[in-house]
Amino acid sequence: MLSKEQGITVVAVCVTYDIFLVQKSSRAPLVPDRAPRGKIKGPTPTWRKDLVLRLLVMTMGTALLLAARMKLMGTKLPVFNKFDNPASVESWPIRHLTHHYLVLLNAWLLFFPSDLCCDWTMGTIPLVTSFFDLRLLPTVLFYAVICIFVWKIYKSEITISKRIMMGVSLCVFPFIPASNLLYPVGFVVAERVLYIPSMGFCFLVAHGWHLLYQTERKHNFFLQVCIVILLCLNISKTVKRNFDWKDEETLFRSGLRITKNNAKLYNNLGHVMEADGKNEDALQLFLKAAKVQPDDLGSHLNVGRMYNSLGMTEKAEKAFWMAKNLLPKVRPGKTYQTHIVPRHLDLFLNLGNLLSRNHSRLEEAQELYKEAISMKTDYIDAYMQRASLLLKLNRSEEAHDMYKQALKYDHMNPDIFYNMGVLLLEQGKSHQALARFDQALQVDPEHEILDSKRLFMEGITRTFLTERCPKLCYEIISI
């Protein structure tokens, strides 16, 4: 239950193991034979009773674990945006055609794990938008081969190898929850969901090689050479892939060698360049991301931030407004729900800070902070920025109200108490200001207020300081 999509599939694998290995069953029916009138022929074997009991225990245990998982999630399914899994937000037939093609793609990655990528979201895999898409031909052939294989097994009298049953169960059951066939998940392809299926695939390959080795003895040397070459190729690929995972930069660059249509990879590599102080390189990567995915708000936000840090304020503002235009539009007179990625709300702070540099646009910036708060009522940074801006507009009472609103959502933030104290000092309310400073120090005894001499400059007596805030008094006097 704690291992994402694969957790629940452990039960199905255990059931397969119990039936076909522990009970040593094959294609023989697992239900008792019945007489013509429906009566059971003879007593029910003890092993069947034990099997049913174990299956019942596993089923009940799974149900309890699922209930606990749902409670932990708040009985709500996770919310994904359209870039995580583009096909999931499309209608029929695009969604279904694409998801069935993805099954083939996952099978191909098992069979030929050459082009591996750390992120398959966004535009990495183009949608299958038509029945005439050439990618549907191998998809249909893939499903046809599976159907023929299953039908042959069903009609034959050959006993199925237990190794095959375990291999198939490891391939199929852990993959189904992440296949998008039952319900949409938050990714297009994720190599992590193939870890367990790859174990089953190795089972099948090893079993097939063993059968050939036993039946084709005159070709044993050739079979040995083939398996050694296969192992060496996979070992070398694993070693090479380890170098791709050396650090973030090598990982994202390896992804961009596989696809040039994933804005997320450009953005991630841009963040790495930004952290290294290579702002010009970061800007070019962010611009590439915005070009590849023009409707990605985050890409335009990154472009604006980078232009701003490079002092290109006009281009920064333009990029921020482009990002803002990508936010969900308000529908007057209609009630509806929409999802906004929390980090995208930083757009309002960045654009507001940029506009507030121009005194004539303070009111415009203030409205941006107000809009951000309307979208996320517990957005503390927006409250703080709006309060600071209201002070510049000489609207101190409204600023004080902003700080009070922020305290409702975060009463353990010392900066809120400190800013309220400064505001109260400016209003001449020394006693109330000291109370706020005291609260700030209770939350954070090492707060920057200890380095401030402003309290004496504002006419607060040493006696009052000693009574209300002895630590603060001691720190200031000892300077």
C-alpha positions in Angstrom: 0.0 0.0 0.0 3.0 2.3 0.5 4.6 1.5 -2.9 2.4 3.5 -5.2 0.7 1.8 -8.1 2.3 -1.6 -7.5 1.2 -2.1 -3.9 -2.2 -3.5 -4.4 -1.0 -5.9 -7.1 1.0 -7.9 -4.6 -2.2 -9.7 -3.6 -2.9 -10.9 -7.1 0.6 -12.2 -7.4 0.2 -14.0 -4.1 -3.0 -15.6 -5.3 -1.4 -16.9 -8.4 1.5 -18.2 -6.4 -0.8 -20.0 -4.0 -3.0 -21.6 -6.7 -0.3 -22.7 -9.1 2.7 -23.3 -7.0 1.6 -24.1 -3.4 -1.4 -26.1 -4.5 0.3 -27.4 -7.6 -2.7 -26.7 -9.8 -2.5 -26.3 -13.5 -5.4 -26.1 -15.9 -7.5 -28.4 -13.8 -10.7 -26.7 -12.6 -10.5 -25.2 -9.1 -14.2 -25.7 -8.4 -15.6 -29.1 -7.5 -17.2 -31.2 -10.3 -21.0 -31.2 -10.2 -23.6 -33.9 -11.1 -26.2 -33.2 -13.8 -28.7 -31.8 -11.3 -26.1 -29.4 -9.8 -25.1 -31.5 -6.8 -21.4 -31.7 -5.9 -19.8 -35.1 -6.7 -18.3 -36.3 -3.5 -16.8 -34.3 -0.6 -14.9 -31.1 -1.2 -11.1 -31.7 -0.9 -9.5 -30.2 2.1 -6.9 -28.3 0.0 -9.7 -26.4 -1.7 -11.2 -25.4 1.7 -7.8 -24.2 2.8 -7.3 -22.3 -0.4 -10.7 -20.6 -0.2 -9.9 -19.6 3.4 -6.6 -18.1 2.5 -8.1 -16.2 -0.5 -10.8 -14.9 1.8 -8.2 -13.6 4.3 -6.2 -12.0 1.6 -9.3 -10.3 0.1 -10.4 -9.0 3.4 -6.9 -7.8 4.3 -6.7 -6.0 0.9 -10.1 -4.3 1.5 -8.9 -3.0 4.9 -5.7 -1.8 3.5 -7.5 0.0 0.7 -9.8 1.6 3.2 -6.9 2.8 5.2 -5.2 4.2 2.1 -8.4 6.0 1.1 -8.7 7.5 4.5 -5.1 8.6 4.4 -5.8 10.4 1.1 -8.9 12.0 2.5 -11.2 9.9 0.4 -10.2 12.0 -2.7 -8.3 10.8 -5.7 -5.2 12.8 -6.5 -5.6 15.7 -9.0 -3.3 15.8 -12.1 -3.0 18.5 -14.7 -3.2 17.9 -18.4 0.6 18.0 -18.8 1.1 15.0 -16.5 -1.0 12.7 -18.8 -2.3 14.6 -21.9 -4.4 11.7 -23.2 -6.4 11.5 -19.9 -8.1 14.8 -20.6 -9.0 14.0 -24.2 -12.3 12.4 -25.3 -12.9 9.2 -27.2 -11.3 8.0 -29.4 -8.1 9.9 -28.8 -7.8 8.9 -25.2 -8.5 5.2 -25.8 -6.3 4.9 -28.8 -3.4 6.6 -27.1 -3.7 4.5 -23.9 -3.7 1.2 -25.9 -0.7 2.4 -27.8 1.1 3.1 -24.5 0.6 -0.6 -23.5 2.6 -1.5 -26.6 5.2 1.1 -25.8 5.6 -0.4 -22.3 6.0 -3.9 -23.7 8.6 -2.5 -26.1 10.6 -1.0 -23.3 10.6 -4.4 -21.6 11.8 -6.1 -24.8 14.2 -3.4 -26.0 15.1 -1.0 -23.1 17.3 1.3 -25.2 15.6 4.7 -25.3 15.0 5.3 -21.6 13.9 8.7 -20.3 13.5 10.2 -16.8 10.2 11.9 -17.8 7.6 10.9 -20.4 5.0 13.5 -19.7 3.9 16.5 -21.8 4.7 16.2 -25.5 7.2 13.3 -25.3 4.7 10.9 -26.8 2.3 12.5 -29.4 -1.3 11.6 -29.0 -2.9 9.1 -31.4 -5.5 11.3 -32.9 -6.7 9.2 -35.8 -7.5 5.6 -36.7 -5.1 6.1 -39.6 -2.2 6.7 -37.3 0.6 4.2 -38.4 1.3 3.5 -34.7 -2.0 1.6 -34.5 -0.8 -1.1 -36.8 1.8 -2.6 -34.4 -0.6 -2.0 -31.5 -3.3 -4.1 -33.2 -0.7 -6.8 -34.1 0.5 -6.8 -30.4 -3.1 -7.4 -29.1 -3.7 -10.0 -31.8 -0.6 -12.0 -30.8 -1.7 -11.9 -27.1 -5.2 -13.1 -28.1 -3.9 -15.9 -30.2 -1.5 -17.0 -27.5 -4.2 -17.1 -24.9 -6.6 -19.0 -27.2 -4.0 -21.6 -28.1 -3.3 -22.2 -24.4 -7.0 -22.5 -23.7 -7.7 -25.0 -26.5 -4.5 -27.1 -26.0 -4.2 -30.0 -23.6 -0.7 -29.0 -22.6 -0.1 -28.3 -18.9 1.1 -24.8 -18.4 4.4 -24.5 -16.7 4.3 -22.9 -13.3 7.2 -20.8 -14.2 5.2 -19.4 -17.1 2.3 -18.7 -14.8 4.4 -16.8 -12.3 6.2 -14.9 -15.1 3.0 -13.8 -16.7 1.4 -12.8 -13.4 4.5 -10.7 -12.5 4.3 -9.1 -16.0 0.6 -8.4 -16.0 -0.8 -7.8 -12.5 1.7 -5.1 -11.3 1.3 -3.2 -14.6 -2.5 -3.1 -14.8 -3.1 -0.3 -12.2 -0.5 1.9 -14.0 -1.7 1.1 -17.6 -4.4 3.9 -17.8 -6.8 1.2 -19.0 -8.8 1.0 -15.8 -8.5 4.7 -14.7 -6.3 7.6 -15.6 -3.0 7.9 -13.7 -0.7 10.8 -13.3 1.9 9.9 -15.9 2.1 8.7 -19.5 4.9 6.2 -19.1 6.9 5.6 -15.9 9.8 3.2 -16.0 9.4 2.5 -12.3 6.1 0.6 -12.9 8.1 -1.8 -15.1 10.5 -2.9 -12.4 8.3 -5.8 -11.2 7.0 -6.7 -14.7 10.7 -6.9 -15.8 11.2 -9.6 -13.2 8.4 -11.6 -14.8 9.8 -10.9 -18.3 13.2 -12.3 -17.1 11.4 -15.4 -15.8 9.9 -15.9 -19.3 13.1 -15.3 -21.2 15.1 -17.6 -18.9 12.4 -20.3 -19.1 12.3 -20.1 -22.9 16.0 -20.2 -23.2 16.1 -23.3 -20.9 13.5 -25.1 -23.0 15.5 -24.4 -26.2 18.7 -25.5 -24.5 17.0 -28.9 -23.6 15.3 -29.5 -27.0 17.9 -28.1 -29.4 21.0 -29.7 -28.1 22.9 -29.5 -31.4 22.6 -25.7 -31.1 23.6 -25.4 -27.5 26.9 -23.5 -28.2 25.0 -21.0 -30.3 22.4 -20.6 -27.5 25.1 -20.1 -24.9 26.8 -17.4 -27.1 23.4 -15.6 -27.6 22.6 -15.5 -23.8 26.1 -14.2 -23.0 25.8 -11.5 -25.6 22.3 -10.6 -24.3 23.6 -10.4 -20.7 26.6 -8.3 -21.8 24.5 -5.8 -23.7 22.1 -5.3 -20.8 25.0 -5.0 -18.3 26.7 -2.3 -20.5 23.3 -0.5 -20.9 22.9 -0.5 -17.1 26.4 0.9 -16.6 25.8 3.6 -19.2 22.5 4.5 -17.6 24.1 4.9 -14.2 26.3 7.6 -15.7 23.1 9.4 -16.9 21.9 9.4 -13.2 25.2 10.9 -12.0 23.5 14.3 -11.2 20.5 16.4 -12.3 22.2 17.9 -15.3 23.3 14.6 -16.9 19.9 13.1 -16.1 17.9 15.9 -17.8 20.3 16.1 -20.7 19.9 12.3 -21.3 16.2 12.9 -21.4 16.6 15.6 -24.0 18.6 13.2 -26.2 15.5 11.0 -26.3 12.9 13.7 -26.9 12.9 17.4 -27.9 9.2 17.9 -27.2 9.2 17.8 -23.4 9.0 21.3 -21.9 9.4 19.8 -18.4 12.9 18.6 -19.2 13.9 22.0 -20.5 12.5 23.7 -17.4 14.2 21.3 -15.1 17.6 21.7 -16.8 17.0 25.5 -16.8 16.6 25.3 -13.0 19.9 23.5 -12.7 21.6 26.2 -14.8 19.9 28.9 -12.7 21.2 27.3 -9.5 24.7 27.2 -11.0 24.5 31.0 -11.8 24.3 30.4 -15.5 21.3 32.7 -16.0 21.8 33.2 -19.8 21.8 29.4 -20.4 18.8 29.0 -18.1 16.9 31.7 -20.0 17.5 30.0 -23.3 16.2 26.7 -21.9 13.1 28.3 -20.5 12.5 30.0 -23.8 12.8 26.7 -25.5 10.3 25.2 -23.1 7.8 28.0 -23.8 8.2 27.4 -27.5 7.7 23.6 -27.3 4.7 23.9 -25.0 3.1 27.4 -25.5 0.2 26.7 -23.1 2.4 25.8 -20.2 2.1 28.5 -17.6 5.2 27.4 -15.7 7.4 27.9 -18.7 6.4 31.5 -19.2 6.7 32.1 -15.5 10.3 30.9 -15.6 11.0 33.1 -18.6 9.6 36.1 -16.8 11.7 35.4 -13.7 14.9 35.0 -15.6 14.3 38.2 -17.7 13.6 40.0 -14.4 16.8 38.7 -12.8 18.8 39.9 -15.9 17.3 43.4 -15.6 15.1 43.1 -18.7 11.9 44.3 -16.9 9.8 45.0 -20.0 10.3 41.5 -21.4 9.8 40.1 -17.9 6.4 41.9 -17.6 5.4 40.6 -21.0 6.2 37.0 -20.1 4.3 37.3 -16.8 1.2 38.7 -18.5 1.4 35.8 -21.0 1.5 33.4 -18.1 -1.4 35.1 -16.4 -3.5 34.8 -19.6 -3.1 31.0 -19.3 -4.8 30.8 -15.9 -8.4 29.5 -15.9 -10.8 32.2 -17.0 -13.5 33.4 -14.7 -17.0 32.5 -15.9 -19.5 35.2 -14.7 -22.6 33.8 -13.2 -21.4 30.2 -13.1 -20.3 28.0 -10.3 -17.5 25.7 -11.2 -14.4 24.0 -9.8 -10.9 24.3 -11.3 -7.4 23.3 -10.2 -4.5 25.6 -10.1 -1.0 24.4 -9.4 0.1 26.2 -6.1 3.5 27.2 -7.4 1.8 29.0 -10.4 0.4 31.5 -7.9 3.9 32.8 -7.6 3.1 34.6 -10.8 1.1 37.2 -8.9 4.0 37.8 -6.5 6.5 38.2 -9.3 4.3 40.4 -11.4 3.2 42.4 -8.4 6.7 43.0 -7.2 7.7 44.1 -10.7 4.8 46.6 -11.0 5.3 48.0 -7.5 8.6 49.4 -8.6 6.6 52.1 -10.4 4.7 54.2 -7.8 2.0 55.0 -10.4 1.2 51.2 -10.7 1.0 50.4 -6.9 -2.8 50.0 -7.1 -2.5 47.7 -10.0 0.0 45.5 -8.1 -2.3 45.6 -5.0 -5.1 44.2 -7.2 -2.9 41.3 -8.3 -2.2 40.3 -4.7 -5.9 40.5 -4.0 -6.6 38.2 -6.9 -4.0 35.7 -5.6 -5.6 35.7 -2.2 -9.1 35.1 -3.8 -7.6 32.0 -5.4 -5.8 30.7 -2.4 -7.2 32.0 0.9 -4.2 30.7 2.9 -1.6 32.3 0.6 0.6 33.9 3.4 3.1 35.5 1.0 0.3 37.3 -0.8 -1.0 38.7 2.4 2.4 39.9 3.4 3.1 41.5 0.1 -0.3 43.1 -0.1 0.1 44.5 3.4 3.5 46.0 2.5 2.0 47.6 -0.6 -1.0 49.0 1.3 1.5 50.7 3.7 3.1 52.4 0.7 -0.4 53.6 -0.3 -0.9 55.0 3.3 -3.7 52.5 4.0 -2.3 51.3 7.3 -5.6 49.9 8.7 -6.1 47.7 5.7 -2.5 46.6 6.0 -3.1 45.6 9.6 -6.2 43.7 8.6 -4.1 41.8 6.1 -1.6 40.7 8.8 -4.6 39.6 11.0 -6.0 37.5 8.2 -2.6 35.9 7.6 -2.4 35.0 11.3 -5.6 33.0 11.0 -3.8 30.6 8.6 -0.3 30.7 10.1 -0.1 31.7 13.8 3.4 30.3 14.0 5.0 32.8 11.6 7.2 35.2 13.5 7.5 37.6 10.5 3.8 38.3 10.7 4.1 39.3 14.4 7.2 41.4 13.7 5.6 43.3 10.8 2.5 43.9 12.9 4.7 45.3 15.6 6.5 47.6 13.3 3.2 48.9 11.9 1.9 49.5 15.5 5.0 51.4 16.3 4.5 53.7 13.4 1.0 54.3 14.7 2.3 55.2 18.1 0.9 52.1 19.8 4.0 51.0 21.7 2.4 48.7 24.2 0.6 46.7 21.5 3.8 46.7 19.4 5.8 45.2 22.2 3.2 42.4 22.6 3.6 41.5 19.0 7.4 41.6 19.2 7.2 39.3 22.3 5.0 36.9 20.3 7.5 36.9 17.5 10.3 35.9 19.9 8.1 33.2 21.5 7.8 31.6 18.1 11.4 32.2 17.1 13.8 33.1 19.9 16.5 33.9 17.4 14.4 36.2 15.2 16.1 39.2 13.5 14.2 41.5 15.9 17.1 40.9 18.3 19.4 42.9 16.0 17.1 45.9 15.9 17.7 49.0 18.0 14.6 50.6 16.7 12.6 49.9 19.8 14.7 52.4 21.9 14.5 54.9 19.0 10.7 54.7 19.1 10.6 55.9 22.7 9.9 52.6 24.5 11.2 52.7 28.0 13.8 50.3 29.3 11.5 49.4 32.3 8.7 48.3 30.0 11.1 46.3 27.9 12.5 44.5 30.9 9.0 43.6 32.1 7.5 42.5 28.7 10.5 41.2 26.8 13.5 40.6 29.0 15.4 38.6 26.4 15.1 41.3 23.9 16.2 43.9 26.4 19.2 41.9 27.4 20.2 41.3 23.7 20.0 45.0 22.8 21.8 46.3 26.0 24.6 43.8 25.5 25.3 45.1 22.0 
